[in-house]
Amino acid sequence: MSDIDVARTALLVMDFQNDIVDPKGAIGGQGASDEVDRMHAIPNTAKVIAAARKAGMMVIHIGVAFRPGHPEIGPGSPLFQSIKDADALVEGSWGASFHPDLTPGDGEVVAIKRGVSSFEGTDLNPVLRNRGIDQLVLAGIATTFVVEGTARHAVDMGYGVTVLEDCCASMTDGMHQASLAVLSMLGSLTTGEQLIATIS
């Protein structure tokens, strides 16, 4: 991959939360964690975070969480209705907490959203603009939702996007591959190892 200016690039680590990626989680227990494990998405992402920190790249942690009772969720989305029905991703709960292998470091920005895109309802855009960031590297679960949704939003706002395909996973490999096909037209695809080699 081409050189990356770490001063103008941020790594977004998105939705690696217990309810989503842990087999005991409300969503992970329904099979999502199997694909996360198959892709080695958590250890791959942990290595990328360590390399990004060492290189001086901004690391931002994105989560999704709701108030008790999920008043933010309406009846229009089957995805979010299933989260409400499972009483998942409640603010302050174990399920809404980040996976212990991917916890934010001291001083790293954390943004909590209520929807699919990392930009929706958060202050992510002004944080990035104020740091002079115009390139984003994306890692997250699920490829189909937060990764693709954030990439679409970012491209519309003028950011360049690189997706770490082995630091993502979806409910099935077919869904993951379909999203990667779309993402390849919105930005570039690479692997965690390739990114580490570039910034090290």
Sequence and secondary structure as in RCSB ss.txt:
>XXXX:A:sequence
MSDIDVARTALLVMDFQNDIVDPKGAIGGQGASDEVDRMHAIPNTAKVIAAARKAGMMVIHIGVAFRPGHPEIGP
GSPLFQSIKDADALVEGSWGASFHPDLTPGDGEVVAIKRGVSSFEGTDLNPVLRNRGIDQLVLAGIATTFVVEGT
ARHAVDMGYGVTVLEDCCASMTDGMHQASLAVLSMLGSLTTGEQLIATIS
>XXXX:A:secstr
     GGGEEEEEE  BHHHHSTTSTTGGGTHHHHHHHTTHHHHHHHHHHHHHHHT EEEEEEE B TT TT  T
T HHHHHHHHTT SBTTSTTTSB GGG   TT EEEEESSSSTTTTSSHHHHHHHTT  EEEEEEE IIIIIHHH
HHHHHHTT EEEEEEEEEE SSHHHHHHHHHHHTTTSEEE HHHHHHHH 
